[in-house]
């Protein structure tokens, strides 16, 4: 997947130059939001 490759590459670069991986934080928040959305869909059934 291209998106995964981009995140992985950005992670490698960010670890060299910065302590906090901003892209990883964004992806974690996005995953959290998706998981919450799926959980709500399951509750509605």
Secondary structure, DSSP 8 states (H G I E B T S, - for coil): -HHHHHHHHHHHHHHHH-SS-HHHHHHHHHHHHHHHHHHHHHHH-
